[in-house]
Amino acid sequence: VGDFWDELFIDYVDFEFCLRCRLAGISIVILPNLCIKHSIGTPKAFHFFGRTFFTSSHSPVRRYYLFRNRIAIYKRYFFSAPTWVFGDISKSVKDMVKIILLESDSKNNLRLIAQGIRDGFISRLGKIQDKKNA
């Protein structure tokens, strides 16, 4: 199925590779007891109306890559894996609601998310040097 899509740089590289494998007829196996320790943001729990919500509290730059790469993958797999695409769009919307309501730097997060979505649509991929002032 080829190598990883290096232009994604970070985030969603594994999802894209798995989608490519599935389209090639290769099964994806989930091992629920396998644990890979790595840091994904700084998880925080919020209690709201008797429910607990978790946010990853990623940096705005990381949010840029997450949303940019989501759009790039949606464009590539919209017709061949629509169920996955629509499921992930639903997850993206939930993430944005949590960012707006629960995270401290929501204004800057939303600014870079919007830039990431734009760059995903125009296929501006790869590592971006300075997203602070983008």
Backbone torsions as a table, in degrees:
resi	resn	phi	psi	omega
1	VAL	NA	-5.6	178.2
2	GLY	96.6	-178.1	-178.3
3	ASP	-82.6	176.4	173.5
4	PHE	-63.9	153.6	177.2
5	TRP	-80.0	89.3	-172.3
6	ASP	-60.4	-28.5	-178.6
7	GLU	-64.6	-18.7	176.1
8	LEU	-69.5	-25.5	175.6
9	PHE	68.4	-59.3	-177.5
10	ILE	-152.7	151.2	177.8
11	ASP	69.4	125.7	176.7
12	TYR	73.4	5.2	176.1
13	VAL	-63.2	-42.5	-179.2
14	ASP	-68.6	-40.4	178.2
15	PHE	-61.8	-44.8	-179.2
16	GLU	-62.2	-42.9	179.5
17	PHE	-62.3	-42.9	178.7
18	CYS	-65.2	-38.9	176.7
19	LEU	-61.6	-42.4	178.7
20	ARG	-63.6	-41.7	177.6
21	CYS	-62.4	-46.9	-179.8
22	ARG	-60.0	-41.2	179.2
23	LEU	-66.9	-25.1	177.8
24	ALA	-87.6	3.0	178.4
25	GLY	86.5	10.9	179.4
26	ILE	-92.4	127.3	-179.0
27	SER	-73.3	145.3	174.4
28	ILE	-103.9	126.4	-178.1
29	VAL	-109.2	131.2	177.6
30	ILE	-103.0	127.4	177.5
31	LEU	-108.0	97.4	-171.5
32	PRO	-64.3	-22.8	-178.9
33	ASN	-92.5	-3.1	178.5
34	LEU	-78.6	134.4	-178.1
35	CYS	-127.3	123.8	173.6
36	ILE	-113.1	118.4	-177.8
37	LYS	-87.7	117.3	172.6
38	HIS	-156.6	158.6	-175.8
39	SER	-90.8	126.8	175.7
40	ILE	-120.8	90.3	-178.5
41	GLY	70.7	-161.2	176.1
42	THR	-124.6	88.5	-174.4
43	PRO	-57.1	137.9	177.5
44	LYS	-133.8	142.9	177.8
45	ALA	-103.5	137.0	177.1
46	PHE	-125.6	135.7	179.3
47	HIS	-105.1	123.8	-172.0
48	PHE	-144.8	119.0	179.5
49	PHE	51.3	44.5	176.4
50	GLY	76.8	4.4	178.9
51	ARG	-117.7	155.7	177.0
52	THR	-109.0	129.1	178.0
53	PHE	-118.0	144.3	179.2
54	PHE	-116.7	139.0	172.8
55	THR	-123.5	153.7	-179.5
56	SER	-86.9	-17.8	-179.8
57	SER	52.3	46.2	175.8
58	HIS	-66.5	158.2	174.1
59	SER	-69.4	157.1	177.1
60	PRO	-56.2	-36.3	178.9
61	VAL	-64.8	-41.0	178.0
62	ARG	-64.8	-38.1	176.5
63	ARG	-61.8	-39.2	176.9
64	TYR	-54.0	-52.4	-178.0
65	TYR	-63.9	-41.8	179.4
66	LEU	-56.7	-50.2	-175.6
67	PHE	-76.5	-35.2	176.9
68	ARG	-61.8	-46.2	-177.5
69	ASN	-71.2	-32.7	174.2
70	ARG	-58.3	-49.1	-178.7
71	ILE	-61.8	-43.6	179.4
72	ALA	-59.3	-41.5	-180.0
73	ILE	-72.6	-39.7	177.3
74	TYR	-58.1	-43.5	179.5
75	LYS	-61.0	-42.8	-175.9
76	ARG	-72.8	-34.3	-171.6
77	TYR	-115.6	11.9	-176.7
78	PHE	-55.6	-44.6	-176.8
79	PHE	-88.2	-27.9	-176.6
80	SER	-90.5	-20.7	179.3
81	ALA	-142.6	56.5	-174.5
82	PRO	-62.7	-33.5	179.8
83	THR	-62.7	-44.3	177.9
84	TRP	-64.4	-45.2	-178.2
85	VAL	-59.3	-49.3	-177.8
86	PHE	-66.7	-34.9	175.7
87	GLY	-63.6	-40.4	-179.7
88	ASP	-74.3	-32.5	174.2
89	ILE	-60.6	-42.3	177.5
90	SER	-60.0	-43.0	177.3
91	LYS	-63.2	-39.3	-179.9
92	SER	-63.1	-42.7	179.3
93	VAL	-63.3	-44.2	177.8
94	LYS	-61.4	-41.2	177.5
95	ASP	-59.7	-43.5	-178.8
96	MET	-65.0	-39.8	178.2
97	VAL	-61.9	-44.5	178.6
98	LYS	-64.5	-38.3	177.9
99	ILE	-61.7	-46.4	-177.7
100	ILE	-64.8	-44.7	-173.4
101	LEU	-86.2	-28.7	-168.2
102	LEU	-118.4	-22.0	-173.8
103	GLU	-95.9	151.8	-171.7
104	SER	-75.5	-36.1	-176.0
105	ASP	-102.7	45.8	-172.3
106	SER	-63.9	-34.3	-178.5
107	LYS	-63.6	-48.6	179.4
108	ASN	-69.0	-38.3	175.6
109	ASN	-57.8	-48.3	-177.7
110	LEU	-65.9	-35.1	177.6
111	ARG	-62.5	-46.2	-179.3
112	LEU	-74.9	-30.6	173.7
113	ILE	-61.4	-45.6	179.2
114	ALA	-60.5	-41.3	177.8
115	GLN	-66.1	-37.8	177.6
116	GLY	-64.9	-42.2	177.8
117	ILE	-62.1	-45.4	177.8
118	ARG	-59.4	-49.1	-179.0
119	ASP	-64.0	-33.7	175.5
120	GLY	-63.4	-42.1	179.4
121	PHE	-67.7	-33.5	-179.8
122	ILE	-94.8	8.7	177.3
123	SER	60.5	36.5	173.3
124	ARG	-87.7	97.8	-173.8
125	LEU	-115.5	-173.7	-178.4
126	GLY	90.5	177.4	178.9
127	LYS	-75.0	131.0	178.6
128	ILE	-99.5	126.9	-173.5
129	GLN	-66.0	-53.9	-174.4
130	ASP	-134.3	103.7	179.6
131	LYS	-97.0	-3.2	-179.6
132	LYS	-59.8	-44.5	-174.9
133	ASN	-109.1	19.2	-176.5
134	ALA	-70.3	NA	NA
